[in-house]
Amino acid sequence: MKYVVSWTFRSFGSVAEQEAAETRLLKVYSKWTPPASVTYHQFLGRIDGSGGYQVVETDSPADLAETTAKFAPFADFQIEPVLDVVDAVGAAQAGIEFRESIT
């Protein structure tokens, strides 16, 4: 299954506290290894520095949960399951056909 993961960095405390948190985040990130079960199709940072996005594929959503747990003190995450557009259109067409079959 494919997922779009988005995150925004948490904002709190003084500038000095936020700079310390950013330093800690980079230290934690430098030791992190992506789970073998997750394919990262895209891993993107926002230009404004406030967060980022990933397009990932995995059969193990628990591995995504473990990854976000490692970075939860630093960011708020949203994870949305997604389909390739051709599959989404097929599902929409099947829904239309179903509804039209009911008289």
N, C-alpha and C positions, 0 to 999 in steps of 0.2 A: 504494500500500500504506500502511496505517496502522501507526504505531508508538507505543508508550508508552515514553517516555524518563524515567528516574528518575536522580537523582544525590544524592550526599551529599558535603558539603564535606570536604576532607582536614583532619585535625587533626595538627599537628606543632609542634615548637619551643615557645618561650616565648609568653606572652600578647602581648608586644610584636611578636614575629615573626608571630603570627597576625593581629594588627591590621594590620600592614604588608601582609600577603598579602591581607586583605580590602579594603584601600584599593586595592591594585593590581588586584584582581579587578573592582572597580567601575569603575576607569579603563578596563580592557580592555573590559568590557561596554558602557560608554558609546560606544565606537567600533565595536561589532559591529552588523552589519546582517543580519537573517535572510536566508538564501538565497531567491531568488525561486521556486525549485522546491519549496519546502517550505511547506505550509499549516499554520499553528499553530491547532489547534482549541481547545486550552487550554494555558496556561502558568501553572503554579501553584507557589508557594513554601510550604514547610511552616511551620506556625505556630511550631514550636520553632526555626526558623532553621537547621536542619541540612541542608537540601537542598530538592528540589522535584521536580515532575513536568511532563511535557508530553505532550499527545496531538497528534501531527503526522501529516501525510499527504504522501507524496512518491513519485515514481517514480525518485528518485535517492538511494539509500542513501549514495552517496559524499559527497553534500552534508551528510548527517548526520554522517558520519565527519569531515569537515573542520571542522564546527562543534564537535564534541566535542574535536578536537585543539587548537582554539584555547583551550579552557578546561580541558584535561587537568591542568595543574599545580595547579589549584584544587579539582577534584572528581573523584570516581569515578563513572563513568556505567554504566548498564545500559540497553540498548535491546532492546525485545521487539516483534517483529512481531505484530500483532493483527488480528482480524476483527470486524466487527459481529456481534452475537450471533445474528442471524437466519442469517448465513452459516455461523457456527460450528455452529449446530444442524443446518443442512442437511448439513454435512460429517459430523457425527456420525451422522445418520440414514442417509446413504449408506454409512458404515462398517458400521452394523448390518445394513442390507439385504445388503451384500456377504457378511458373515459368515454370515448366515442362509441365503444361497443355496447355501452349500457343505454338502453332505451326506456 
